[in-house]
Amino acid sequence: MSGSAGPRAGRFSTWTTRRWLRVGVSASLTVLTLLGLTGAWVLGRTASLSDDLVNVRSPALSTAFRLESALLNQETGIRGYGLTGASETLDPYRQGLADQATYTARLQELLRGDPDGLRDLQAVQEASERWQERIARPIAAAPVGSPSPLATGRATEGKETFDALRGALGGQQERLRTERTRAAADLADTMTLRNWVFTAIAAVIAALAVLVFEALRRGITSPLEQLGRDARIIADGDFEHPITPTGPADLRRLSSEIDFMRRRLVRELAFTEEARRRLDAQSAELHRSNAELEQFAYVASHDLQEPLRKVSSFTQLLQRRYGGQLDDRADQYIDYAVDGANRMQVLINDLLDFSRVGRVHRELESVDLEDVHERTLSSLSVSIEETAASITHDPLPSLTADSTQLGMLWQNLIGNALKFHRPDTAPRIHVSAERDGELWRFAVTDNGIGIAPEYAEKVFVIFQRLHTKDAYKGSGIGLAMCKKIVEFHGGTIAVDPDHDDGARITFTLASTRPVTEGPSALSTMPAVTRADEEQAP
């Protein structure tokens, strides 16, 4: 017994949920179909017996009683006419003949499928015909007004003949009564069977429901609940908790795959933890380095400014006091010193501006770019007047941004367009703006000397100059600052390579600056600045 249970259990252990469901549903449908067919047969049998009892047996018995009544009326009418000769005494006879024909036809129709009943009816008809032939019709044919001699002469024969008719009627009624009683008993037995069958159907359905519920609980619900409990324990942080495979084969495979994923996650978490520790160490080093860079920026803005101002002041004083008194070589050296001190001061100031972008800024607010544009034109009014520049712009929107940085952006871009104009050609500058979904696309287009395609990326790198300081003044930080400002506000900036009549700088700005974690002091160094020196020939 135990030896056969092992292989059977092993065979069932390979069944998947789908197979269990398929087998269970098939078995349930088979049982329910058999019960349904049995119930349908019982219902049909009940309906057939009920129809036979109500529409055949009972009507046939009652019609047989009516046929007997019609024949009795005939006998009463014939007997009265034979004794009195009065014509009105024949009325029951005539009515009885009509009723006999009606009831006979009705019985023939009701007993069409009953040979014994038809034989009984035939016997009644034959007995009635003998009585009619020997007694009823001869007496009915006698003249009206006087008693019929046949009534007296055939009184004994008439009684015997009608008694025979009565016997035939009694036999017919007894058979019909017996058939009706048997049909009623069959109907009662069938109804009892019907009740038992439907009780059994209800009990089987209830048993199937309990069986299905228990099978689902053991085969699906309980394994899934166990899997869920294990998953919650793991989700709470106990990554070493194993997942126990239970249930059908596919659920056990699922549990095994999830447990494999858990083990892999444990390995990945260990690796990630090690990487995090290394990243924390690197972050601490970066914070230390940034702090040192912050200190350098402070020294550049305070400690270096004072010595530089002294160098610049004394070299300029030396130039004013001794200019022309020394030889030409000495005057040239003094000019070099003054120019170098001034350029160093400009470079330090530009570096400080560059480092502050994205690190030191005001609260974001709604900025009307029309006002920013007007302020930029006002600050550049001298350059605009000297170059006879024509500056136009599309209607400019309002953005949520840092107004100071956008002012630096506009001033650098328009200032570059003014600075790098063609000789003997008045600058024409146009600022365009169009909406593109959540972004605004801007472009500053000029008719200046342009930017060669090979320098399209280089111009946004800090300290990258495409011209000597003698040709164009500046520190080489302008477009790098513009890039940093645009990216700080969630946009991008580039040189339009398809524009060949001058230069076109295109950039995008978001209507609302994306929320990001604030950068450290110089963590965004290669980003955005003032556009001073970066245009190419």
C-alpha positions as CSV (number, residue, x, y, z in Angstrom):
1,M,0.0,0.0,0.0
2,S,2.7,2.4,1.0
3,G,4.9,1.3,-1.9
4,S,2.2,2.4,-4.4
5,A,1.5,5.7,-2.6
6,G,5.0,7.0,-3.2
7,P,5.0,6.9,-7.0
8,R,1.4,8.3,-7.1
9,A,2.4,11.2,-4.8
10,G,5.5,11.8,-6.9
11,R,3.4,11.8,-10.1
12,F,0.9,14.3,-8.6
13,S,3.8,16.5,-7.3
14,T,4.6,17.4,-10.9
15,W,1.1,18.7,-11.6
16,T,0.9,22.4,-12.2
17,T,-1.9,24.7,-11.1
18,R,-3.3,24.7,-14.6
19,R,-3.4,20.9,-14.7
20,W,-5.0,20.7,-11.3
21,L,-7.6,23.2,-12.4
22,R,-8.2,21.5,-15.7
23,V,-8.7,18.1,-14.0
24,G,-10.8,19.5,-11.3
25,V,-13.1,21.5,-13.6
26,S,-13.4,18.5,-16.0
27,A,-14.4,16.1,-13.1
28,S,-16.8,18.7,-11.7
29,L,-18.4,19.3,-15.1
30,T,-18.8,15.6,-15.7
31,V,-20.5,15.0,-12.4
32,L,-22.7,18.0,-12.8
33,T,-23.6,16.9,-16.4
34,L,-24.6,13.4,-15.2
35,L,-26.7,14.9,-12.4
36,G,-28.2,17.4,-14.8
37,L,-29.2,14.6,-17.2
38,T,-30.7,12.6,-14.4
39,G,-32.6,15.6,-13.1
40,A,-33.8,16.4,-16.7
41,W,-35.0,12.7,-17.1
42,V,-36.8,12.8,-13.8
43,L,-38.5,16.1,-14.6
44,G,-39.5,14.8,-18.0
45,R,-40.9,11.6,-16.5
46,T,-42.8,13.7,-13.9
47,A,-44.3,15.9,-16.6
48,S,-45.2,12.9,-18.8
49,L,-47.0,11.1,-15.9
50,S,-48.7,14.3,-14.8
51,D,-49.9,15.0,-18.3
52,D,-51.2,11.4,-18.7
53,L,-53.0,11.6,-15.4
54,V,-54.5,15.0,-15.9
55,N,-55.2,15.0,-19.7
56,V,-55.9,11.2,-20.3
57,R,-56.7,9.0,-17.3
58,S,-58.9,11.4,-15.3
59,P,-60.8,12.8,-18.4
60,A,-61.3,9.2,-19.7
61,L,-62.8,8.0,-16.4
62,S,-65.1,11.0,-16.2
63,T,-66.2,10.6,-19.8
64,A,-67.0,6.9,-19.2
65,F,-69.3,8.0,-16.4
66,R,-70.9,10.5,-18.7
67,L,-71.3,7.7,-21.4
68,E,-73.0,5.5,-18.8
69,S,-75.3,8.4,-17.9
70,A,-76.2,8.9,-21.6
71,L,-77.1,5.2,-21.9
72,L,-79.2,5.3,-18.7
73,N,-81.1,8.2,-20.1
74,Q,-81.7,6.2,-23.3
75,E,-83.0,3.3,-21.2
76,T,-85.3,5.6,-19.2
77,G,-86.7,7.2,-22.3
78,I,-87.4,3.9,-24.1
79,R,-89.0,2.4,-21.0
80,G,-91.3,5.4,-20.5
81,Y,-92.3,5.5,-24.2
82,G,-93.0,1.8,-24.2
83,L,-95.4,2.1,-21.2
84,T,-97.2,5.4,-22.2
85,G,-96.7,6.0,-25.9
86,A,-96.2,9.7,-25.2
87,S,-93.8,11.3,-27.6
88,E,-92.2,13.6,-25.1
89,T,-90.9,10.6,-23.2
90,L,-88.6,9.9,-26.1
91,D,-86.6,13.2,-25.5
92,P,-84.2,11.6,-23.0
93,Y,-83.6,8.8,-25.5
94,R,-82.8,11.2,-28.4
95,Q,-80.5,13.3,-26.2
96,G,-78.8,10.2,-24.9
97,L,-78.1,9.1,-28.5
98,A,-76.4,12.4,-29.2
99,D,-74.5,12.3,-25.9
100,Q,-73.4,8.7,-26.6
101,A,-71.9,9.6,-29.9
102,T,-70.0,12.6,-28.4
103,Y,-68.7,10.7,-25.4
104,T,-67.8,7.7,-27.6
105,A,-65.7,9.8,-29.9
106,R,-64.1,11.5,-27.0
107,L,-63.1,8.2,-25.4
108,Q,-61.7,6.9,-28.7
109,E,-59.5,10.0,-28.8
110,L,-58.4,9.7,-25.2
111,L,-57.7,6.0,-25.4
112,R,-56.0,6.1,-28.8
113,G,-52.7,4.7,-27.4
114,D,-54.4,2.2,-24.9
115,P,-55.5,-1.1,-26.7
116,D,-57.1,-2.5,-23.6
117,G,-59.2,0.6,-23.1
118,L,-60.2,0.6,-26.7
119,R,-61.3,-3.1,-26.4
120,D,-63.4,-2.1,-23.4
121,L,-65.0,0.7,-25.3
122,Q,-65.6,-1.7,-28.2
123,A,-67.4,-4.1,-25.8
124,V,-69.6,-1.2,-24.6
125,Q,-70.5,-0.2,-28.1
126,E,-71.3,-3.8,-29.1
127,A,-73.5,-4.3,-26.0
128,S,-75.2,-0.9,-26.7
129,E,-75.8,-1.9,-30.3
130,R,-77.4,-5.2,-29.3
131,W,-79.7,-3.4,-26.9
132,Q,-80.5,-0.8,-29.5
133,E,-81.2,-3.4,-32.1
134,R,-83.4,-5.7,-30.0
135,I,-85.1,-3.2,-27.7
136,A,-84.6,0.5,-28.2
137,R,-85.1,1.1,-31.9
138,P,-88.1,-1.3,-32.3
139,I,-89.9,0.4,-29.3
140,A,-89.0,3.9,-30.5
141,A,-90.5,3.0,-33.9
142,A,-93.9,2.1,-32.4
143,P,-96.9,4.5,-33.2
144,V,-97.4,7.4,-30.8
145,G,-100.4,7.5,-28.5
146,S,-100.6,3.9,-27.1
147,P,-98.3,1.6,-25.2
148,S,-96.0,-0.6,-27.3
149,P,-96.7,-4.3,-27.1
150,L,-92.9,-4.9,-27.5
151,A,-92.2,-3.2,-24.2
152,T,-94.2,-5.8,-22.4
153,G,-93.2,-8.7,-24.6
154,R,-89.5,-8.1,-24.5
155,A,-89.3,-6.8,-21.0
156,T,-87.2,-9.7,-19.8
157,E,-84.8,-9.7,-22.8
158,G,-84.5,-5.9,-22.5
159,K,-83.5,-6.2,-18.9
160,E,-80.9,-8.9,-19.7
161,T,-79.5,-6.9,-22.6
162,F,-79.2,-3.7,-20.7
163,D,-77.7,-5.6,-17.7
164,A,-75.0,-6.9,-20.1
165,L,-74.5,-3.3,-21.2
166,R,-74.2,-2.2,-17.6
167,G,-71.6,-5.0,-17.1
168,A,-69.5,-3.7,-20.0
169,L,-69.7,-0.2,-18.7
170,G,-68.7,-1.4,-15.2
171,G,-65.7,-3.3,-16.6
172,Q,-64.6,-0.2,-18.6
173,Q,-64.9,2.1,-15.6
174,E,-63.1,-0.3,-13.4
175,R,-60.2,-0.6,-15.8
176,L,-60.0,3.2,-16.2
177,R,-60.2,3.7,-12.5
178,T,-57.4,1.2,-12.0
179,E,-55.3,2.8,-14.7
180,R,-55.9,6.2,-13.1
181,T,-54.9,5.0,-9.7
182,R,-51.7,3.4,-11.1
183,A,-50.8,6.6,-12.9
184,A,-51.3,8.6,-9.8
185,A,-49.1,6.2,-7.8
186,D,-46.4,6.3,-10.6
187,L,-46.6,10.1,-10.5
188,A,-46.2,10.2,-6.7
189,D,-43.2,7.7,-6.9
190,T,-41.6,9.8,-9.6
191,M,-42.1,13.0,-7.7
192,T,-40.5,11.4,-4.7
193,L,-37.6,10.3,-6.9
194,R,-37.4,13.8,-8.3
195,N,-37.1,15.2,-4.8
196,W,-34.4,12.8,-3.9
197,V,-32.5,13.5,-7.1
198,F,-32.5,17.2,-6.7
199,T,-31.6,16.8,-3.0
200,A,-28.6,14.7,-4.2
201,I,-27.8,17.4,-6.8
202,A,-27.8,20.1,-4.2
203,A,-25.7,17.9,-1.8
204,V,-23.2,17.1,-4.6
205,I,-23.0,20.8,-5.6
206,A,-22.4,21.8,-2.0
207,A,-19.7,19.0,-1.7
208,L,-18.1,20.2,-4.9
209,A,-18.1,23.8,-3.7
210,V,-16.4,22.7,-0.4
211,L,-14.0,20.5,-2.3
212,V,-13.1,23.3,-4.7
213,F,-12.7,25.8,-1.9
214,E,-10.5,23.5,0.1
215,A,-8.4,22.6,-3.0
216,L,-7.9,26.3,-3.9
217,R,-7.0,27.0,-0.3
218,R,-4.4,24.2,-0.1
219,G,-3.2,24.4,-3.6
220,I,-3.1,28.1,-4.4
221,T,-4.2,30.4,-1.5
222,S,-2.0,28.9,1.2
223,P,1.1,28.7,-0.9
224,L,0.6,32.3,-2.1
225,E,0.0,33.5,1.4
226,Q,3.2,31.7,2.5
227,L,5.1,33.2,-0.4
228,G,3.7,36.6,0.6
229,R,4.7,36.2,4.2
230,D,8.2,35.3,3.1
231,A,8.3,38.2,0.8
232,R,7.2,40.7,3.5
233,I,9.9,39.3,5.9
234,I,12.5,39.9,3.2
235,A,11.0,43.4,2.4
236,D,11.3,44.3,6.1
237,G,15.1,43.8,5.8
238,D,15.7,40.1,6.6
239,F,17.3,39.3,3.3
240,E,18.7,36.0,4.7
241,H,15.2,34.6,5.2
242,P,14.7,31.7,2.8
243,I,11.6,31.2,0.7
244,T,10.0,27.8,1.2
245,P,8.5,26.3,-2.0
246,T,5.0,24.9,-1.5
247,G,2.0,24.1,-3.6
248,P,1.7,22.9,-7.2
249,A,4.8,22.5,-9.4
250,D,4.5,26.0,-11.0
251,L,4.1,27.8,-7.7
252,R,7.1,25.9,-6.3
253,R,9.1,27.0,-9.4
254,L,7.9,30.5,-8.8
255,S,9.1,30.4,-5.2
256,S,12.4,28.9,-6.3
257,E,12.9,31.7,-8.8
258,I,12.0,34.4,-6.3
259,D,14.4,32.8,-3.8
260,F,17.1,32.8,-6.5
261,M,16.4,36.5,-7.0
262,R,16.6,37.0,-3.3
263,R,20.0,35.4,-3.2
264,R,21.2,37.5,-6.1
265,L,19.9,40.6,-4.5
266,V,21.8,39.7,-1.3
267,R,25.0,39.5,-3.4
268,E,24.1,42.7,-5.3
269,L,23.4,44.5,-2.0
270,A,26.7,43.4,-0.6
271,F,28.4,44.8,-3.7
272,T,26.3,47.9,-3.5
273,E,27.2,48.4,0.1
274,E,30.8,48.2,-0.6
275,A,30.4,50.6,-3.5
276,R,28.5,53.0,-1.2
277,R,31.3,52.9,1.3
278,R,33.8,53.7,-1.4
279,L,31.5,56.5,-2.7
280,D,31.1,57.9,0.8
281,A,34.9,58.0,1.1
282,Q,35.1,59.7,-2.3
283,S,32.3,62.1,-1.4
284,A,34.1,63.1,1.8
285,E,37.2,63.7,-0.3
286,L,35.2,65.7,-2.8
287,H,33.7,67.8,0.0
288,R,37.2,68.4,1.4
289,S,38.4,69.4,-2.1
290,N,35.4,71.7,-2.6
291,A,36.0,73.3,0.7
292,E,39.6,74.0,-0.4
293,L,38.3,75.4,-3.7
294,E,35.8,77.6,-1.7
295,Q,38.8,78.8,0.3
296,F,40.7,79.5,-2.9
297,A,37.7,81.5,-4.3
298,Y,37.6,83.5,-1.0
299,V,41.4,84.2,-1.3
300,A,41.0,85.2,-4.9
301,S,38.2,87.6,-4.1
302,H,39.9,89.1,-1.1
303,D,43.6,88.4,-0.5
304,L,44.6,88.5,-4.2
305,Q,42.6,91.6,-5.0
306,E,44.5,93.9,-2.7
307,P,48.1,93.0,-3.9
308,L,46.8,93.1,-7.5
309,R,45.3,96.6,-7.0
310,K,48.7,97.7,-5.6
311,V,50.6,96.3,-8.5
312,S,48.1,97.9,-10.9
313,S,48.2,101.3,-9.1
314,F,51.9,101.5,-8.8
315,T,52.6,100.5,-12.3
316,Q,50.1,103.1,-13.6
317,L,51.7,105.7,-11.3
318,L,55.1,104.7,-12.6
319,Q,53.7,105.0,-16.2
320,R,52.3,108.5,-15.5
321,R,55.4,109.8,-13.6
322,Y,58.2,108.4,-15.7
323,G,56.5,107.9,-19.0
324,G,58.8,109.5,-21.7
325,Q,61.7,109.9,-19.3
326,L,63.1,106.4,-19.9
327,D,64.0,104.8,-23.1
328,D,61.4,103.1,-25.4
329,R,62.1,99.7,-24.0
330,A,61.4,100.8,-20.5
331,D,58.1,102.4,-21.5
332,Q,57.1,99.2,-23.3
333,Y,57.8,97.1,-20.2
334,I,55.7,99.4,-18.1
335,D,52.8,99.1,-20.6
336,Y,53.1,95.3,-20.4
337,A,52.9,95.4,-16.6
338,V,49.9,97.7,-16.5
339,D,48.0,95.7,-19.1
340,G,48.8,92.4,-17.4
341,A,47.6,93.7,-14.0
342,N,44.4,94.9,-15.5
343,R,43.7,91.6,-17.4
344,M,44.5,89.6,-14.2
345,Q,41.9,91.7,-12.3
346,V,39.3,91.1,-15.0
347,L,40.1,87.4,-15.1
348,I,39.7,87.0,-11.4
349,N,36.4,88.8,-11.4
350,D,35.1,86.7,-14.2
351,L,36.2,83.5,-12.5
352,L,34.3,84.5,-9.4
353,D,31.2,85.2,-11.4
354,F,31.6,81.8,-13.1
355,S,31.9,80.0,-9.8
356,R,28.9,81.6,-8.3
357,V,26.5,80.4,-11.1
358,G,24.4,77.6,-9.7
359,R,25.9,78.1,-6.2
360,V,25.0,81.6,-5.2
361,H,21.6,82.8,-6.5
362,R,18.5,84.4,-5.4
363,E,15.2,82.7,-4.9
364,L,13.5,81.7,-8.2
365,E,10.8,84.1,-9.2
366,S,8.7,85.1,-12.2
367,V,11.1,86.9,-14.6
368,D,9.7,89.0,-17.5
369,L,12.3,88.6,-20.2
370,E,11.0,91.8,-21.9
371,D,12.3,93.7,-18.8
372,V,15.6,91.7,-18.9
373,H,16.0,92.6,-22.6
374,E,15.4,96.3,-22.0
375,R,17.9,96.4,-19.1
376,T,20.5,94.6,-21.3
377,L,20.1,97.2,-24.1
378,S,20.4,100.0,-21.5
379,S,23.7,98.6,-20.1
380,L,25.0,98.1,-23.6
381,S,23.8,101.4,-24.9
382,V,27.4,102.8,-25.5
383,S,28.4,99.8,-27.6
384,I,25.1,99.9,-29.5
385,E,25.6,103.6,-30.3
386,E,29.3,103.2,-31.3
387,T,28.5,100.3,-33.7
388,A,25.2,101.7,-34.9
389,A,23.7,98.3,-34.1
390,S,20.1,97.3,-34.9
391,I,18.6,95.0,-32.3
392,T,15.1,93.4,-32.7
393,H,13.3,90.7,-30.8
394,D,10.2,88.5,-30.8
395,P,7.7,88.9,-27.9
396,L,9.5,87.4,-24.9
397,P,7.7,85.3,-22.2
398,S,7.9,85.3,-18.5
399,L,9.8,82.4,-16.8
400,T,10.4,81.2,-13.3
401,A,14.1,81.7,-12.9
402,D,17.0,83.6,-11.3
403,S,16.6,87.2,-12.7
404,T,20.3,88.1,-12.1
405,Q,21.6,85.0,-14.0
406,L,19.2,85.6,-16.9
407,G,20.5,89.2,-17.1
408,M,24.0,87.9,-17.3
409,L,22.9,85.4,-20.0
410,W,21.3,88.1,-22.1
411,Q,24.1,90.6,-21.7
412,N,26.8,88.0,-22.6
413,L,25.0,86.8,-25.8
414,I,24.0,90.3,-27.1
415,G,27.4,91.7,-26.0
416,N,29.2,89.0,-28.0
417,A,27.1,89.7,-31.0
418,L,28.0,93.4,-30.8
419,K,31.7,92.7,-30.1
420,F,32.3,90.2,-33.0
421,H,30.7,92.3,-35.8
422,R,32.1,92.6,-39.3
423,P,34.3,95.7,-39.8
424,D,32.5,98.5,-41.7
425,T,29.2,96.6,-41.3
426,A,26.6,97.7,-38.7
427,P,25.5,94.8,-36.5
428,R,22.0,93.4,-37.0
429,I,20.9,91.3,-34.0
430,H,17.6,89.5,-33.6
431,V,16.4,87.6,-30.5
432,S,13.7,85.0,-31.4
433,A,11.5,83.0,-29.0
434,E,9.0,80.2,-29.6
435,R,7.1,77.7,-27.4
436,D,8.0,74.0,-27.7
437,G,5.9,72.0,-25.2
438,E,7.2,72.7,-21.7
439,L,10.3,74.5,-23.1
440,W,10.9,77.8,-24.7
441,R,13.4,77.9,-27.6
442,F,15.4,81.1,-28.0
443,A,18.0,82.1,-30.6
444,V,20.3,85.2,-30.8
445,T,21.2,85.7,-34.5
446,D,23.7,88.2,-35.8
447,N,25.5,89.1,-39.1
448,G,28.9,89.1,-37.5
449,I,32.1,87.2,-38.3
450,G,30.4,83.9,-37.4
451,I,31.7,80.7,-35.8
452,A,33.4,77.9,-37.8
453,P,31.8,74.5,-37.4
454,E,34.9,72.9,-35.9
455,Y,34.7,75.5,-33.0
456,A,31.0,74.9,-32.3
457,E,31.8,72.9,-29.1
458,K,35.1,74.6,-28.2
459,V,33.5,78.0,-27.7
460,F,31.6,76.8,-24.6
461,V,34.8,75.6,-22.8
462,I,36.2,78.0,-20.2
463,F,39.3,80.0,-21.2
464,Q,39.0,78.9,-24.9
465,R,39.8,82.0,-27.0
466,L,39.6,81.9,-30.8
467,H,41.3,85.3,-31.2
468,T,44.2,87.0,-29.6
469,K,43.6,89.6,-26.9
470,D,44.9,92.3,-29.3
471,A,42.1,91.5,-31.8
472,Y,39.2,91.2,-29.3
473,K,39.3,91.9,-25.6
474,G,38.0,89.5,-23.0
475,S,38.8,86.6,-20.7
476,G,37.4,83.6,-22.6
477,I,34.7,82.8,-20.0
478,G,31.6,84.3,-21.6
479,L,30.0,81.5,-23.5
480,A,31.0,79.0,-20.8
481,M,29.1,81.1,-18.3
482,C,26.1,81.2,-20.7
483,K,26.2,77.4,-20.9
484,K,26.3,77.0,-17.1
485,I,23.3,79.4,-16.6
486,V,21.2,77.6,-19.3
487,E,21.9,74.2,-17.9
488,F,21.2,75.4,-14.3
489,H,17.7,76.4,-15.6
490,G,17.1,73.0,-17.2
491,G,18.0,73.9,-20.8
492,T,20.6,73.3,-23.5
493,I,22.7,75.7,-25.6
494,A,24.5,75.2,-28.9
495,V,25.8,76.9,-32.1
496,D,23.4,76.6,-35.0
497,P,25.6,74.8,-37.7
498,D,23.1,75.6,-40.5
499,H,23.4,79.4,-40.1
500,D,26.2,80.7,-42.3
501,D,25.6,84.5,-42.4
502,G,27.0,85.4,-39.1
503,A,26.4,83.4,-35.9
504,R,23.3,82.0,-34.3
505,I,23.3,80.8,-30.7
506,T,20.3,78.7,-29.8
507,F,19.2,77.7,-26.3
508,T,16.2,76.4,-24.4
509,L,14.8,77.4,-21.0
510,A,12.1,75.6,-19.0
511,S,9.0,77.5,-18.0
512,T,9.7,76.3,-14.5
513,R,13.2,75.2,-13.5
514,P,13.3,71.4,-12.7
515,V,13.7,70.7,-9.0
516,T,17.2,69.2,-8.4
517,E,19.5,68.9,-5.5
518,G,21.7,72.0,-5.2
519,P,25.2,71.6,-6.5
520,S,28.2,72.0,-4.3
521,A,30.5,75.0,-4.8
522,L,32.3,73.9,-8.0
523,S,30.6,70.6,-8.8
524,T,29.1,72.2,-11.9
525,M,32.2,73.9,-13.0
526,P,32.0,73.0,-16.7
527,A,28.6,74.7,-17.3
528,V,27.5,78.3,-17.8
529,T,29.0,81.9,-18.1
530,R,29.2,85.4,-19.5
531,A,29.7,85.5,-23.3
532,D,32.8,87.7,-23.8
533,E,35.4,86.2,-26.1
534,E,34.1,83.0,-27.7
535,Q,33.1,83.8,-31.2
536,A,35.2,82.5,-34.1
537,P,36.2,84.2,-37.3
